[in-house]
Amino acid sequence: MSDQTSIDTLLAIMARLRDPTDGCPWDLAQTFSTILPYTLEEAYEVAEAIESGTLEDLRDELGDLLLQVVFHARMAQEQGAFAFPDVVRAICDKLIRRHPHVFGDADLSDAAAVRHHWEQAKAAERGRTAQAQGVLAGVAAALPALVRAEKLQRRAAAVSFDWDTIAGVFDKVREELDECHATLPEQTDQTERVHEVGDLLFSCVNLARHLGVDAEQALRAANQRFERRFAHIEAGLAAQGARPGPEVRTEMERLWDDAKAHS
């Protein structure tokens, strides 16, 4: 295995790891279900490398994600379902089919037109493979909730179930916020509170979509800002010989405002 840049080398390594006689006991014990958490984790680590890491980090994380694809393909091959070349062939066919302006003679002059065609092509493919299913069928339940909410909304919008103007979206957010506020009385059933908060979050994702903002990325960025600013609070308190707590609440708020002013 001298060529360490060949996909064939990676496939050969995986085949050896899964060899029933000479393979690795851990790798041999894995199934699609047991590997799934690692696949999701590696996808998130790619996202983290893009957001806060270096290109070297991204290179390594993409390699880890590629390993997940190879691992799943190998297990499928062992079951006689499909192999890695079939995975490659499927995505190549899909890319060519969904880019007729590049590989054909279609006229899609801007990014908006390309995206519209892409969504239409996906809808047509879903229609061919699942004619008896609804518009929202096939949106993976395992997706992060914010991502899944946006995908559900985009599916509905593709059949004109959407707000005509962004003013209506803002009104809906306010309406859902008011309904959350109405659950404040202690006698309110907790299930109702869960439902109202969920509706509020769903409407916020809708607002993000109409503003052209990726809700998942926006919340990830907000999390990072919060971590950064709270670290500033902890550092400021440590310089005073203190730690976060109710007795230093006023100072924590002052340090928070200071952190916001500088980030």
PyMOL commands that set and color helices and strands:
alter all, ss='L'
color gray80, all
select helices_A, chain A and resi 7-17+25-29+32-52+55-78+84-97+100-103+111-129+145-158+166-181+190-210+215-239+246-261
alter helices_A, ss='H'
color red, helices_A
deselect
rebuild
show_as cartoon
